[in-house]
Amino acid sequence: MTRTLAMILAGGRVDELGILTYLRPKSTVPFGSLYRFIDFPLSNLMCSGIQRVGILSQYRSSSLVEHIGTGAAWDMVGRHRGITILPPFKAMHASDWYKGTADAVYQNLDFIASHLPDHVLILSGDHVYNMDYNSLIQFHLDMDADVTAAFVNVPMAGCTRFGLGKIAHDDPRGGRLIDYAEKPEKPISTWASMTIYLFNYKVLVEVLEENAGKESHEFGRDILPSLVSSYKIYGYKFNGYWAYCRTIEEYWKANMDLIGAHPRIDLSKWCLRTNLEHEAIRDRGPAILGAGSTVQGTVSDSRFYHGVRIEGRVERSILFPGVHISEGAVVRDSILFFDTQIGPGAQLDRVITDIGVSVGKDARLGKAGGEIVTVGMHAQIPQAVHIEEGSSIHPKTAASHFSQKHYDKNSTISPSHT
């Protein structure tokens, strides 16, 4: 039986996600009314029976450490299974932090060697998908490959945002990787890299040691193109749902794929788990619609869990535990993170609020069909303010920092920009 160790790249932030990654890595951005991005690869590993995992962290890792906890949420506690958080450790200076995805794994070759793996599975910690990694591993073994990378077919429009692979037709599951280009100006195919790489252990050590002396240390930009001519590298074709979620719009769309008459994501079939102790999810009370006989909350085509109280109207939205929608408030096409409080009469259209946000009475945020408004962690929106579409409110912006009653489209509001 092959021994596989997983390494999850979970330490980076994404500029395009704006305020959602100001205070956390992308891997712990909340998703789908209960989960975090990193829950997807961890749950996939659990269901695939891969029980030794190293998580490579770097940027503002406290939320990642708290969320992973002991690893018990994914049944990864025991003598022969477990999760290890691996921050940079080469030296005390910031210049010696991980210099790229390949360098992050290279700095942890001692950890990898200690587990005596036959194969090392390298995963991104911030994509939405459901995969049985055993199918990938079996394909790798059947092809007698040195390296196998997973790809998913994407639309031609915009495909150059991804690393693209040209794959031979050797097998219905995939084939020899003929060419690979990271974000090319002109597409060489529409098969996009999922940032899933399976290496034979000895090959991984060889290529990382060879790359260590170079200036750039990225798997996509540096490692994969160099392997095409010198190693047996194969492309595995994945045909399921996959969401990249690199922009606010992509993130919003992926959440909306959970709802509707025919949702594209069916989490009941994905065996997805999360840490119910994080954000005190386990300890929250039941969801409540209305506040008695006089106030009735209404919900349509939305997703929410326990700890939510709805006294207003919610349509086509995603609500996390602790959200409170007050009487007369209307929330449409929005995503509200943990403990967001929406005041009486407030109206939200296409808005994403981070944890602990409060929106004052009769405030208006966003526009139906417009660009998304994002509100940072613990921001306070004052009463009766009107914030147009596409605007961004920075974390910890207090009500006193708002100097106007109306903010135009694409405004930025923060303690230093009022």
C-alpha positions as CSV (number, residue, x, y, z in Angstrom):
1,M,0.0,0.0,0.0
2,T,1.4,3.4,-1.0
3,R,2.2,5.9,1.8
4,T,1.0,9.4,0.9
5,L,1.7,12.5,2.9
6,A,-0.3,15.7,2.1
7,M,1.1,19.2,2.2
8,I,-1.5,22.1,2.1
9,L,-0.4,25.5,0.9
10,A,-2.5,27.7,3.2
11,G,-0.5,30.8,4.1
12,G,-1.2,33.3,1.4
13,R,-3.6,36.2,1.0
14,V,-5.1,37.5,-2.2
15,D,-5.2,41.2,-3.1
16,E,-8.3,40.8,-5.3
17,L,-10.3,39.7,-2.3
18,G,-9.7,43.0,-0.6
19,I,-10.8,43.5,2.9
20,L,-11.7,39.7,3.3
21,T,-8.0,38.9,3.5
22,Y,-6.7,42.0,5.3
23,L,-6.7,40.1,8.7
24,R,-6.6,36.4,7.6
25,P,-5.1,34.1,4.9
26,K,-7.5,33.2,2.1
27,S,-7.6,29.6,3.4
28,T,-9.7,30.7,6.4
29,V,-12.1,33.0,4.6
30,P,-15.6,31.9,5.6
31,F,-17.7,30.1,2.9
32,G,-21.2,28.7,2.6
33,S,-22.8,29.9,5.9
34,L,-20.6,27.6,8.1
35,Y,-17.3,26.6,6.5
36,R,-13.9,27.9,5.6
37,F,-12.0,27.3,2.3
38,I,-9.5,25.0,4.0
39,D,-12.3,22.7,5.0
40,F,-12.6,21.4,1.4
41,P,-9.1,19.9,1.0
42,L,-9.1,18.7,4.6
43,S,-12.4,16.9,4.1
44,N,-11.3,15.5,0.8
45,L,-8.2,14.1,2.5
46,M,-10.3,12.6,5.3
47,C,-12.6,10.9,2.9
48,S,-9.7,9.7,0.8
49,G,-8.0,8.1,3.9
50,I,-4.9,10.3,3.8
51,Q,-4.3,11.0,7.5
52,R,-0.9,12.7,7.7
53,V,-1.1,16.4,6.8
54,G,1.3,19.3,7.0
55,I,-0.2,22.8,6.6
56,L,2.1,25.5,5.4
57,S,1.1,28.8,7.0
58,Q,2.6,32.3,6.9
59,Y,0.3,35.3,6.6
60,R,-1.6,36.2,9.8
61,S,-1.9,32.5,10.7
62,S,-3.8,32.9,14.0
63,S,-7.2,32.3,12.5
64,L,-5.8,29.2,10.7
65,V,-4.3,27.8,13.9
66,E,-7.6,28.4,15.8
67,H,-9.6,26.8,13.1
68,I,-7.5,23.7,12.7
69,G,-7.3,23.1,16.4
70,T,-6.3,19.5,17.2
71,G,-7.5,18.3,13.8
72,A,-10.2,16.3,15.5
73,A,-12.9,17.8,13.3
74,W,-11.4,15.9,10.3
75,D,-10.7,12.8,12.4
76,M,-6.9,13.4,12.2
77,V,-5.9,12.8,15.8
78,G,-4.2,9.5,16.7
79,R,-1.0,7.6,16.7
80,H,-0.7,7.3,12.9
81,R,-2.7,10.4,11.8
82,G,-2.5,14.1,12.5
83,I,-2.2,17.7,11.3
84,T,0.9,19.8,11.8
85,I,1.0,23.5,11.2
86,L,4.3,24.5,9.6
87,P,5.2,28.2,9.7
88,P,8.5,29.5,8.3
89,F,11.4,28.7,10.6
90,K,14.8,29.1,8.7
91,A,15.7,32.3,10.5
92,M,14.3,35.2,12.6
93,H,14.1,37.7,9.7
94,A,11.1,38.3,7.4
95,S,13.5,38.0,4.4
96,D,13.8,34.3,5.4
97,W,10.0,33.6,5.2
98,Y,8.7,31.4,2.5
99,K,9.7,32.8,-0.8
100,G,7.1,30.9,-2.8
101,T,5.1,27.7,-2.9
102,A,8.1,25.6,-3.8
103,D,10.3,27.2,-1.2
104,A,7.6,26.6,1.4
105,V,7.7,22.8,0.7
106,Y,11.5,22.9,0.4
107,Q,11.9,24.4,3.9
108,N,10.0,21.4,5.3
109,L,11.8,18.5,3.6
110,D,12.9,17.3,7.0
111,F,9.3,17.1,8.1
112,I,8.4,15.2,4.9
113,A,11.3,12.8,5.3
114,S,10.4,12.0,8.9
115,H,7.1,10.4,7.6
116,L,8.8,8.1,5.1
117,P,6.3,8.8,2.3
118,D,6.2,7.1,-1.1
119,H,4.3,10.1,-2.5
120,V,3.7,13.7,-1.5
121,L,0.4,15.3,-2.4
122,I,0.6,19.1,-2.6
123,L,-2.7,21.0,-2.4
124,S,-3.9,24.5,-2.4
125,G,-5.9,25.4,0.8
126,D,-8.3,27.8,-0.8
127,H,-10.3,26.2,-3.6
128,V,-13.9,24.8,-3.5
129,Y,-14.2,21.3,-4.9
130,N,-14.9,17.7,-3.9
131,M,-12.3,15.0,-5.0
132,D,-11.4,11.5,-4.1
133,Y,-7.6,11.8,-4.2
134,N,-7.4,8.0,-4.5
135,S,-8.5,8.2,-8.1
136,L,-5.6,10.6,-8.8
137,I,-3.2,8.4,-7.0
138,Q,-4.3,5.3,-8.9
139,F,-4.0,7.1,-12.2
140,H,-0.5,8.2,-11.1
141,L,0.5,4.6,-10.4
142,D,-1.1,3.2,-13.5
143,M,0.9,5.7,-15.7
144,D,4.1,5.0,-13.7
145,A,4.4,8.8,-13.4
146,D,7.0,10.8,-11.6
147,V,4.6,13.7,-11.2
148,T,0.9,14.1,-11.8
149,A,-0.9,17.4,-11.8
150,A,-4.7,17.8,-11.7
151,F,-6.5,20.0,-14.3
152,V,-10.0,21.2,-14.8
153,N,-11.6,22.4,-18.0
154,V,-12.4,26.1,-17.9
155,P,-14.1,28.5,-20.5
156,M,-11.8,29.9,-23.1
157,A,-12.7,33.5,-22.0
158,G,-10.4,34.3,-19.2
159,C,-8.5,31.0,-19.2
160,T,-5.2,32.8,-19.3
161,R,-5.6,33.7,-15.7
162,F,-4.6,30.2,-14.9
163,G,-1.7,27.9,-15.4
164,L,-2.6,25.9,-18.5
165,G,-1.6,22.4,-19.5
166,K,-1.6,20.6,-22.9
167,I,-2.5,17.0,-22.1
168,A,-2.1,14.0,-24.4
169,H,-5.0,11.6,-25.0
170,D,-3.4,8.6,-23.4
171,D,-6.3,7.6,-21.1
172,P,-9.9,8.8,-20.4
173,R,-8.6,10.0,-17.1
174,G,-5.8,12.1,-18.6
175,G,-2.4,11.7,-20.2
176,R,1.2,12.9,-20.6
177,L,1.6,16.6,-20.0
178,I,3.0,17.8,-23.3
179,D,3.3,21.5,-22.4
180,Y,2.6,23.8,-19.5
181,A,2.5,27.6,-19.2
182,E,1.7,29.7,-16.2
183,K,-0.8,32.5,-17.1
184,P,0.3,32.7,-20.7
185,E,-0.6,35.7,-22.9
186,K,-2.2,33.2,-25.4
187,P,-3.9,30.0,-24.3
188,I,-2.3,26.7,-25.1
189,S,-5.4,24.8,-23.9
190,T,-8.4,25.3,-21.6
191,W,-7.2,22.8,-19.0
192,A,-6.4,24.9,-15.9
193,S,-4.2,23.8,-13.1
194,M,-6.0,23.1,-9.8
195,T,-2.8,23.5,-7.8
196,I,-2.9,19.8,-7.0
197,Y,0.4,18.0,-7.5
198,L,1.3,14.4,-6.7
199,F,5.1,13.7,-6.6
200,N,7.1,10.6,-6.1
201,Y,9.0,11.5,-2.9
202,K,12.5,11.1,-4.4
203,V,11.5,13.2,-7.5
204,L,10.2,16.0,-5.2
205,V,13.4,16.2,-3.3
206,E,15.4,16.3,-6.6
207,V,13.4,19.1,-8.1
208,L,13.2,21.2,-5.0
209,E,16.9,21.0,-4.3
210,E,17.6,22.0,-7.9
211,N,15.1,24.9,-7.7
212,A,16.6,26.1,-4.3
213,G,19.5,27.9,-6.0
214,K,17.3,29.9,-8.3
215,E,15.6,33.2,-7.9
216,S,12.0,32.2,-8.2
217,H,10.3,29.4,-6.3
218,E,6.8,28.7,-7.5
219,F,5.4,25.3,-8.5
220,G,3.3,26.7,-11.4
221,R,5.7,29.2,-12.8
222,D,9.0,27.4,-12.2
223,I,8.7,23.7,-11.3
224,L,6.1,22.3,-13.7
225,P,7.4,23.8,-17.0
226,S,10.9,22.5,-16.1
227,L,9.6,19.0,-15.6
228,V,7.8,18.5,-19.0
229,S,11.0,17.5,-20.9
230,S,12.9,15.8,-18.1
231,Y,10.4,13.7,-16.1
232,K,7.4,11.6,-16.6
233,I,4.7,14.2,-15.8
234,Y,1.1,13.5,-16.4
235,G,-2.1,15.6,-16.4
236,Y,-5.1,14.2,-14.5
237,K,-8.5,15.5,-15.8
238,F,-11.0,16.4,-13.1
239,N,-14.6,16.7,-14.3
240,G,-16.4,17.9,-11.1
241,Y,-17.2,21.3,-9.7
242,W,-14.3,23.6,-9.0
243,A,-14.3,27.3,-7.9
244,Y,-11.2,29.4,-7.9
245,C,-12.6,32.3,-5.9
246,R,-9.8,34.7,-6.5
247,T,-12.0,37.8,-6.9
248,I,-14.9,39.1,-4.9
249,E,-17.2,38.4,-7.8
250,E,-16.0,34.8,-8.1
251,Y,-16.3,34.3,-4.4
252,W,-19.9,35.7,-4.4
253,K,-20.8,33.4,-7.3
254,A,-19.4,30.3,-5.7
255,N,-21.5,31.0,-2.6
256,M,-24.6,31.5,-4.7
257,D,-23.9,28.1,-6.3
258,L,-25.2,26.7,-3.0
259,I,-28.7,28.0,-3.5
260,G,-31.3,28.2,-6.2
261,A,-33.7,25.6,-7.7
262,H,-30.8,23.5,-9.0
263,P,-27.7,24.4,-6.9
264,R,-24.4,23.5,-8.5
265,I,-22.9,22.6,-5.1
266,D,-24.6,19.8,-3.1
267,L,-22.8,19.8,0.2
268,S,-24.9,16.9,1.4
269,K,-23.0,14.7,-0.9
270,W,-19.6,16.2,-0.3
271,C,-18.9,14.9,3.2
272,L,-17.7,18.3,4.2
273,R,-16.6,19.0,7.8
274,T,-15.6,22.0,9.8
275,N,-14.4,22.8,13.3
276,L,-17.6,23.5,15.2
277,E,-15.6,24.9,18.2
278,H,-14.2,27.8,16.1
279,E,-16.4,30.9,16.5
280,A,-18.3,28.9,19.1
281,I,-20.5,27.4,16.5
282,R,-21.3,24.3,18.6
283,D,-22.6,26.4,21.5
284,R,-25.0,28.6,19.6
285,G,-28.8,28.2,20.0
286,P,-31.3,27.3,17.3
287,A,-32.1,29.6,14.4
288,I,-35.2,31.8,15.1
289,L,-37.6,33.2,12.5
290,G,-39.4,36.2,14.0
291,A,-39.5,37.4,17.6
292,G,-42.9,36.2,18.7
293,S,-46.4,36.7,17.4
294,T,-46.0,40.3,16.3
295,V,-42.8,40.1,14.3
296,Q,-42.5,37.5,11.5
297,G,-39.2,36.9,9.6
298,T,-39.3,35.6,6.0
299,V,-36.6,33.7,4.2
300,S,-36.5,32.6,0.5
301,D,-33.9,30.7,-1.5
302,S,-31.2,31.2,1.2
303,R,-28.9,29.2,3.4
304,F,-28.4,29.7,7.2
305,Y,-27.5,27.7,10.3
306,H,-28.2,27.8,14.0
307,G,-27.6,31.0,16.0
308,V,-29.3,33.1,13.3
309,R,-32.3,35.4,14.2
310,I,-34.4,36.7,11.3
311,E,-37.1,39.3,12.0
312,G,-36.9,41.0,8.6
313,R,-36.8,39.6,5.0
314,V,-33.9,37.6,3.5
315,E,-33.7,36.6,-0.2
316,R,-31.1,34.6,-2.0
317,S,-28.5,35.1,0.7
318,I,-26.0,33.2,2.8
319,L,-26.1,33.8,6.6
320,F,-23.5,32.6,9.1
321,P,-24.2,31.8,12.8
322,G,-24.9,34.8,15.0
323,V,-26.4,36.9,12.2
324,H,-29.4,39.0,13.3
325,I,-31.7,40.6,10.8
326,S,-33.9,43.2,12.6
327,E,-37.5,44.0,11.9
328,G,-38.1,45.8,8.6
329,A,-34.6,45.1,7.3
330,V,-34.3,43.5,3.8
331,V,-31.2,41.5,2.8
332,R,-30.9,40.3,-0.8
333,D,-28.2,38.5,-2.8
334,S,-25.8,39.0,0.2
335,I,-23.3,37.0,2.3
336,L,-23.2,37.9,6.0
337,F,-20.4,36.4,8.1
338,F,-20.6,35.5,11.8
339,D,-22.4,37.8,14.2
340,T,-23.3,40.5,11.7
341,Q,-26.1,42.7,13.1
342,I,-28.5,44.4,10.6
343,G,-30.5,47.2,12.2
344,P,-34.3,47.9,11.7
345,G,-35.3,49.1,8.2
346,A,-31.8,48.7,6.7
347,Q,-31.5,47.5,3.1
348,L,-28.6,45.4,1.7
349,D,-28.3,44.4,-2.0
350,R,-25.2,42.4,-3.1
351,V,-23.2,43.0,0.1
352,I,-20.6,40.9,1.8
353,T,-20.0,41.7,5.5
354,D,-17.1,40.2,7.5
355,I,-17.3,39.0,11.1
356,G,-18.9,41.3,13.8
357,V,-20.2,44.0,11.4
358,S,-23.1,46.2,12.5
359,V,-25.3,48.1,10.1
360,G,-27.4,50.9,11.6
361,K,-31.1,51.6,11.3
362,D,-32.4,52.6,7.9
363,A,-28.9,52.3,6.3
364,R,-28.8,51.4,2.6
365,L,-25.9,49.4,1.1
366,G,-25.4,48.3,-2.5
367,K,-27.7,48.0,-5.5
368,A,-29.6,45.2,-7.1
369,G,-27.5,43.8,-9.9
370,G,-24.6,46.2,-9.1
371,E,-21.0,45.7,-8.0
372,I,-20.6,44.1,-4.6
373,V,-20.1,46.2,-1.5
374,T,-17.6,44.7,1.0
375,V,-17.6,45.6,4.7
376,G,-14.6,44.7,6.8
377,M,-14.4,42.9,10.2
378,H,-16.0,44.7,13.1
379,A,-16.9,47.8,11.0
380,Q,-19.9,49.9,12.3
381,I,-22.2,51.4,9.7
382,P,-24.1,54.4,11.1
383,Q,-27.8,55.0,10.8
384,A,-29.4,56.2,7.6
385,V,-26.1,56.3,5.6
386,H,-26.3,55.4,1.9
387,I,-23.4,53.5,0.4
388,E,-23.4,53.0,-3.3
389,E,-22.4,49.8,-5.2
390,G,-18.8,48.6,-5.4
391,S,-17.7,50.4,-2.2
392,S,-15.4,49.0,0.5
393,I,-15.4,49.7,4.2
394,H,-12.2,48.8,6.0
395,P,-12.0,46.6,9.1
396,K,-12.7,48.4,12.4
397,T,-14.2,51.5,10.8
398,A,-16.4,53.0,13.5
399,A,-19.6,54.9,13.0
400,S,-17.8,58.1,14.0
401,H,-15.5,57.7,11.0
402,F,-18.3,58.4,8.5
403,S,-18.4,62.1,7.7
404,Q,-21.1,61.9,5.0
405,K,-24.6,60.5,4.7
406,H,-24.1,59.5,1.1
407,Y,-21.1,57.7,-0.5
408,D,-20.8,57.4,-4.2
409,K,-20.1,54.3,-6.2
410,N,-16.7,52.6,-5.5
411,S,-16.0,54.6,-2.4
412,T,-13.4,53.5,0.1
413,I,-14.2,54.2,3.7
414,S,-11.7,53.7,6.5
415,P,-10.5,55.4,9.7
416,S,-7.9,57.3,7.6
417,H,-10.2,58.0,4.6
418,T,-13.4,59.6,5.8
